[in-house]
Amino acid sequence: QVQLVESGGGLVQPGGSLRLSCTASGSVFSIYAMGWYRQAPGKQRELVAVVFSGGGTNYADSVKGRFTISRDNAKNTVFLQMNGLKPEDTAVYYCNTNTFGGLNSWGQGTQVTVSS
């Protein structure tokens, strides 16, 4: 089992920045991917960014150049630095991990609202 605790959401004006954090506990030795998904009202949950144990990353086209995902393996923490935020980035952001054994875990979600 992997438990995830997220922090860092909030209200920000368009063009502003936020940094999300997610710390994993439990079977962290088996995690190979840590990432962020988001779900806006009335829409499906979508991948925002993911970082793999080898350091590789993948981003949704809509956030490339604005968001940066990083991982502190020593602290079992993944970060999402979000710059140049737009109203369409408003959503609940969920931390996600996948293990080599195929276990998929989700955080409780943190609200990000971009509005003037």
C-alpha positions as CSV (number, residue, x, y, z in Angstrom):
1,Q,0.0,0.0,0.0
2,V,1.1,3.6,-0.7
3,Q,-0.5,6.5,1.0
4,L,-0.3,10.0,-0.5
5,V,-0.7,13.4,1.1
6,E,-1.0,16.5,-1.1
7,S,-0.6,20.2,-0.3
8,G,-0.2,23.5,-2.1
9,G,-3.4,24.2,-3.8
10,G,-5.3,27.5,-3.6
11,L,-6.6,30.6,-5.4
12,V,-4.3,32.4,-7.7
13,Q,-4.8,35.2,-10.3
14,P,-4.2,34.4,-14.0
15,G,-0.5,34.5,-14.8
16,G,0.4,33.5,-11.2
17,S,2.2,30.5,-9.8
18,L,1.6,27.6,-7.4
19,R,3.6,24.7,-6.3
20,L,1.9,21.4,-5.4
21,S,3.6,18.8,-3.2
22,C,2.8,15.1,-2.7
23,T,4.5,12.9,-0.2
24,A,4.3,9.1,-0.3
25,S,4.5,6.7,2.6
26,G,4.1,2.9,2.9
27,S,5.5,0.7,0.1
28,V,7.5,3.6,-1.5
29,F,10.4,1.3,-2.5
30,S,8.2,-0.1,-5.2
31,I,7.1,3.2,-6.8
32,Y,8.3,3.7,-10.4
33,A,6.1,6.6,-11.5
34,M,4.7,9.6,-9.6
35,G,2.4,12.1,-11.3
36,W,-0.3,14.6,-11.2
37,Y,-3.8,14.4,-12.8
38,R,-6.5,16.9,-12.7
39,Q,-10.3,17.0,-13.0
40,A,-12.3,20.0,-13.8
41,P,-16.1,20.2,-13.2
42,G,-18.0,18.1,-15.8
43,K,-14.8,16.8,-17.4
44,Q,-12.8,13.6,-17.2
45,R,-9.7,13.2,-15.1
46,E,-6.7,13.9,-17.3
47,L,-2.9,13.4,-16.9
48,V,-1.0,16.6,-16.2
49,A,2.5,15.3,-15.8
50,V,4.4,12.3,-14.7
51,V,8.0,11.5,-13.6
52,F,9.5,8.1,-13.7
53,S,12.0,6.5,-11.4
54,G,14.7,6.8,-14.1
55,G,14.1,10.6,-14.3
56,G,12.1,10.7,-17.5
57,T,9.0,12.9,-17.6
58,N,5.9,13.3,-19.7
59,Y,3.6,16.3,-19.9
60,A,0.1,17.1,-21.3
61,D,0.4,19.4,-24.3
62,S,-1.7,22.0,-22.5
63,V,0.9,22.5,-19.8
64,K,4.2,22.1,-21.6
65,G,6.5,25.1,-21.0
66,R,4.5,26.2,-18.0
67,F,4.5,23.3,-15.6
68,T,7.5,21.4,-14.3
69,I,7.3,18.1,-12.4
70,S,10.2,17.0,-10.2
71,R,10.8,14.3,-7.7
72,D,12.8,14.1,-4.5
73,N,13.5,10.4,-4.1
74,A,15.1,10.8,-0.6
75,K,11.9,12.3,0.7
76,N,9.5,10.3,-1.5
77,T,8.0,13.5,-2.7
78,V,6.8,14.8,-6.1
79,F,6.4,18.5,-6.9
80,L,4.5,20.3,-9.6
81,Q,5.6,23.8,-10.2
82,M,2.9,25.6,-12.1
83,N,3.7,29.0,-13.7
84,G,1.7,31.1,-16.1
85,L,-1.6,29.7,-14.7
86,K,-4.7,30.1,-16.8
87,P,-8.4,30.0,-15.8
88,E,-8.6,26.7,-17.7
89,D,-6.1,25.2,-15.3
90,T,-8.8,25.4,-12.6
91,A,-9.4,21.9,-11.3
92,V,-8.9,19.4,-8.5
93,Y,-5.4,18.1,-8.8
94,Y,-4.7,14.5,-7.7
95,C,-1.4,12.9,-6.9
96,N,-0.9,9.5,-8.4
97,T,1.7,6.7,-8.0
98,N,2.2,3.4,-9.7
99,T,4.4,0.6,-8.4
100,F,6.3,-2.1,-10.3
101,G,3.7,-4.5,-9.0
102,G,0.9,-2.6,-10.7
103,L,-0.6,-0.9,-7.6
104,N,-2.2,2.4,-8.5
105,S,-2.7,4.9,-5.6
106,W,-4.4,8.3,-5.5
107,G,-4.2,11.3,-3.1
108,Q,-7.3,13.0,-1.8
109,G,-7.0,15.9,-4.2
110,T,-6.2,19.6,-3.8
111,Q,-8.2,22.4,-5.4
112,V,-6.5,24.9,-7.7
113,T,-8.5,27.9,-8.8
114,V,-7.3,30.5,-11.3
115,S,-9.4,33.5,-11.2
116,S,-9.2,37.3,-11.1
